[in-house]
Amino acid sequence: MTAIARIGGRGSFPPALLAVAAIPGLLVALPIAYAVMRSAEAGLSGIIAELTRPVTLELLISTLTLAISVTVLTVILGVAGAWVTERCDIPYAGAWRIVASAPLAMPALVSSYAWSSLGPQFQGMAGAIMILTLACAPLVYLPVAAALRGLDPGFEDVARSLGRGPWSTFLNVVVPQAAPAVMGGALLVSSHMLAEFGALSFLRVQTFTTAIFQQYEMQFDNATAALLSSVLMALCIPLALGEMRIRHGRRFSRSGKGTARSPQIIKLGVYRIPVLLGFAAFGLLAIGIPFGMLMYWLASGTSAGMGLERLAPAIVGSLSYSLSGGLLTTILAIPLVLASMRLRGAVVTIAERLPYAIHGLPGLVIALSLVFFAIRYAPPLYQSPALVLIAYVMLYLPLAQSAIRASAELVPPELEDVARTLGKKPLTAFMEVTLPNLLPGIGASLAMVVLQLMRELTATLLLAPSGVVTLATEFWSYTNDRAFAAAAPFAAALVIVSGVPVYVFTLRTLKRG
Amino acid sequence: MTLIARRSLVAGGAASIAALAFGSASRAQTGGTITVYNGQHRQTTEALVNEFTKSTGIKVTLRQGESSQLANQIIEEGARSPADVFYSEQSPPLVALDEKGLLLPADDATAAQIPAAYASPNKTWIGATMRVRVLVYNKAMIKPGELPPSILDVVTPAWKDRVGYVIRDGFQEQIMAVVKVKGRDGALAWLKSLKQNGRLYNGNGAAMNAVESGEVATALVNNYYWYGLAKERGEQNMKSAIHFFQKGDAGALVNLSPIGILKTTKQPELAQKFLAFAISEAGQKAMLATYAEYPVRPGVSPAFNLKPIDEIGIPITAHEVGGAALAYELQREAGIL
């Protein structure tokens, strides 16, 4: 049986892990220090003048419009999709689950490029909202579908036996249990929107992030860019804290596996046809059209085949950097998550939340801050693979944290206490008792982070050793040069290679459990 | 199944960390290699590098990126920059590095081979290739008689929503050319009208596509964007064409892609050889093969069928258009940035 209890942080924590948990906290402080330091160069009056410019307000409005619209729409699509595939009698549910998850494999950079080439109606704010909603819907769908599957239907049975109707049961029993999954997905989507650059560069939408890139392009004393970055961080903080509030004090750990009973399946009836059409349309828009455009370029452009000799090195580059980055990010996230769940205090809370606050920062700011600090204080690291991996950790730590937290919340800390009373040392107890229980979260974290890293562009460009290429950097450089057909194989390879972590992740998340 | 997949992911990750560490150890620099930070079109510079290595035996490590990002990176790197040479697509990034005193002058013998206007006054950078600002137009939407002789004409209310513009890659230089002709206030008024009547695109390529597809009648871009699209689609299929503004007009601006040596280089002789090769006949020919750009070296003919360079241009030096701090200020005042 599952226990829902409201608790504070508790339990013991191995000191060795605490040291590891401090590393990411220190790392994410770097871009913050950098942005604040560079902003300060503008002086107080400069800062006020900059923040009160009409353009700043325009940027604020368009950034918030994009972030809020995409977040709300992905939540609607994701929750509705998850409800239908997990709780309704939709035929071929397995196939629709794949359709709902598959856009994860299609980088927004690629789909945005494909859509924008179809016409001006897709290049404005409405187009951007549509393109990014389609691309991000799985970020809500997958955790919610997993949460719906993992719920113990026993609670719903109890509610109904106490006279609650189906709606009342849904609102009072299902929603509270699925809310952390929904909020976690929504947080990821909205912070992605704040930091999105690649996809928007093909559209006519300006946000703080595109403006930051522009500032860096237009001038070489970057107080303004740093200031806009600080604003962006300020926008991320309420998101990060809001998500924590929702999670705070909820505990869903269980000591048994729970019952294997199936939840009540709702009959779609007359709604079956429109629901099926909706899924089909989603698949067509999110995957069919972008992939069709890739094939069209490949077949029609004269630049086809150009630079093909770099396809193999690019695949190797993408895989080696993204796998290493995924592993390192996950390893550093584990102690951080556990420390925040078991220890109390402001320091721990801040260390755990900081990565979320900088998750909305564009890769450019993270990368430049690392250039600045590495060349001054750790020159051997500069333009070494290690620095790229450090940037990856800073960029995608929250993805790993969220995935691991989802598993960690199901592990009662008392288990480790029991191991310790049986004479195990703290670290041994952790390794033998807690870690094995975290495996599902670790798998999800690896898959999600690897997936995002495969399409990472700016930090790779700025920090990788000279000459290193990845699928994303090659695609980018050819689209910059308008060589669509030459770019297409790199995009196609990116989609196909991304399919592997998506497959692993989807399987893991949706494994009946 | 998923456990195996997970384990193989972990194993793959561990193996790839090892590969990265090992790979970087074996990447130690050998004698006779220079590092070039390249913001110019990749194929242009790669063609140059291939010829250079073939003819001199000196190897080149290319670091590809956007010119301004690379310039920002070089500024952050300071005295420890690994770059020996910086090849920029636009002149403002190199002018900025020059103003910060980060550049080493080119050999006199090298600078003497190209017109003095194609280099900075103190020779800290020299032009490598050139491109022209043009108005591309959709042939079905604009009649030849309607084509304006001056860039000052396309911002009038008569052109409302009929001209696309892009505020990067050549635009700052364009503003400086308008300043040269009309003064600061004239340029500000021009920018304000452009913001009001023009349509902003996020990139030259996007603006070019928009004209070709008939989404907007005209756009202010660099000449080679048209040639690039024509190469991809076939020239006979093009629905758009190029219009040059009158010689002497601010719109008929010729822009340089400059190249310079970093003061912090530890191998100035090799870097000087690279610059000399870039403006040699062989170097120029290699660079002009892919993009419809102009040579800086007199007597070299462009690979594409281009309008002769002496029929375009305005009397303004690359150094003047490159000092784009004023352009930045004007764009902010006009509310474009």
Interface residues (C-beta under 8 A of the other chain):
Chain A: R53 P54 V55 S116 S117 G119 P120 Q123 L200 S201 F202 L203 R204 T210 A211 Q214 Q215 Y216 E217 M218 Q219 F220 N222 G301 T302 S303 L319 S320 Y321 L323 S324 G326 L327 L328 L364 L368 V371 F372 I375 R376 P379 Y382 Q383 S384 P385 A386 L389 L439 I442 G443 L446 A447 V450 L461 L462 P465 S466 G467 T473 S477 T479 N480 D481 R482 A483 F484 A485 P501 V504 L507 R508 K511
Chain B: M1 T2 L3 A5 R6 L9 V10 G12 G13 A14 A15 S16 I17 A19 L20 A21 G23 S24 R27 T35 H41 R42 Q43 T61 L62 R63 Q64 G65 E66 S68 Q69 A71 N72 Q73 I75 E76 E77 G78 R80 P82 P93 A96 L97 K100 I167 R168 Q172 L200 Y201 N202 G203 G205 A206 M208 N209 A210 S213 E215 V216 Y225 G228 L229 K231 E232 R233 G234 A324 A325 Y328 Q331 R332 G335 L337
